[in-house]
Amino acid sequence: MGLIINPRGAGGSGKTELVRRILEKYGWIRGASCSNTGIELINRPGRGRPFGYHIRHPGRGRPLVVLGDYEVTSGGCDTIPIAHGGLEEIARSADAFATAGHDVLIEGLALGADVKYSMALARTHDLRIIRLSTPVDQCARNLVSRRRMRRDLLPQVERTTAMVDRHIEGACQQLRAYAHIEVAAFEDALARALSLLGIGAFEAA
């Protein structure tokens, strides 16, 4: 069986960027044709965006499956709406791929506060939750910048971000008895995820 890695954090904490950095270690190039990089898109009938990516390990490790679309600004599992199965389908797919011997990466804001599906995954798989410790005020500034919002909206965004962060912390506390949970700053989280996947933290892609 493979392991499941789930980066968590409030919006703007760096979850999507972390996964993109991991993808790059596997040879993914944003905007490039997957056929030119040896990466197989996972598609689903009736869905225009990719459901995920199937990628060979650059060494001799397990293949990696990343669920979600990373060509868009806010990628990850948040691009898989309820109409395409939502969290239930994400959990089902993660379970199936990990059971088949793949390592799996799942992240998204909706997943951040999830307990139900994560608990089910943790009962049958090695679920590693890496909670990014990006300060709430930095998350808020990142969101305002990314969404090109007015600067005067920053206090409101920070309050909302703080509330989301508390929900994520609460979910992580509930999951501590079932999953491996680590809290780390971005670069440490990246190094840890790469280590779990059997890739040197700062190797050239």
Secondary structure as the mmCIF struct_conf table of DSSP 4:
data_model
#
loop_
_struct_conf.conf_type_id
_struct_conf.id
_struct_conf.beg_label_comp_id
_struct_conf.beg_label_asym_id
_struct_conf.beg_label_seq_id
_struct_conf.end_label_comp_id
_struct_conf.end_label_asym_id
_struct_conf.end_label_seq_id
STRN STRN1 LEU A 3 ARG A 8
BEND BEND1 ALA A 10 ALA A 10
TURN_TY1_P TURN_TY1_P1 GLY A 11 GLY A 12
BEND BEND2 SER A 13 GLY A 14
HELX_RH_AL_P HELX_RH_AL_P1 LYS A 15 LYS A 25
TURN_TY1_P TURN_TY1_P2 TYR A 26 GLY A 27
TURN_TY1_P TURN_TY1_P3 ARG A 30 GLY A 31
BEND BEND3 ALA A 32 ALA A 32
HELX_RH_3T_P HELX_RH_3T_P1 CYS A 34 ASN A 36
TURN_TY1_P TURN_TY1_P4 THR A 37 GLY A 38
HELX_LH_PP_P HELX_LH_PP_P1 ILE A 39 ILE A 39
STRN STRN2 GLU A 40 ILE A 42
TURN_TY1_P TURN_TY1_P5 PRO A 45 GLY A 46
BEND BEND4 GLY A 48 ARG A 49
BEND BEND5 PHE A 51 PHE A 51
STRN STRN3 GLY A 52 ILE A 55
BEND BEND6 PRO A 58 GLY A 61
STRN STRN4 LEU A 64 LEU A 67
BEND BEND7 GLY A 68 GLY A 68
STRN STRN5 ASP A 69 ASP A 69
BEND BEND8 GLU A 71 SER A 74
STRN STRN6 GLY A 76 GLY A 76
HELX_RH_3T_P HELX_RH_3T_P2 CYS A 77 THR A 79
BEND BEND9 ILE A 80 ILE A 80
HELX_RH_3T_P HELX_RH_3T_P3 ILE A 82 HIS A 84
TURN_TY1_P TURN_TY1_P6 GLY A 85 GLY A 85
HELX_RH_AL_P HELX_RH_AL_P2 GLY A 86 THR A 99
TURN_TY1_P TURN_TY1_P7 ALA A 100 GLY A 101
STRN STRN7 ASP A 103 LEU A 105
HELX_RH_AL_P HELX_RH_AL_P3 LEU A 109 GLY A 112
TURN_TY1_P TURN_TY1_P8 ALA A 113 ALA A 113
HELX_RH_AL_P HELX_RH_AL_P4 LYS A 116 THR A 124
BEND BEND10 HIS A 125 HIS A 125
STRN STRN8 ASP A 126 LEU A 132
HELX_RH_AL_P HELX_RH_AL_P5 VAL A 136 ARG A 146
TURN_TY1_P TURN_TY1_P9 ARG A 147 ARG A 148
HELX_RH_3T_P HELX_RH_3T_P4 ARG A 151 LEU A 153
HELX_RH_AL_P HELX_RH_AL_P6 LEU A 154 LEU A 175
TURN_TY1_P TURN_TY1_P10 ARG A 176 TYR A 178
BEND BEND11 ALA A 179 ALA A 179
STRN STRN9 HIS A 180 ALA A 184
HELX_RH_AL_P HELX_RH_AL_P7 PHE A 186 LEU A 196
TURN_TY1_P TURN_TY1_P11 LEU A 197 GLY A 198
TURN_TY1_P TURN_TY1_P12 ALA A 201 PHE A 202
#
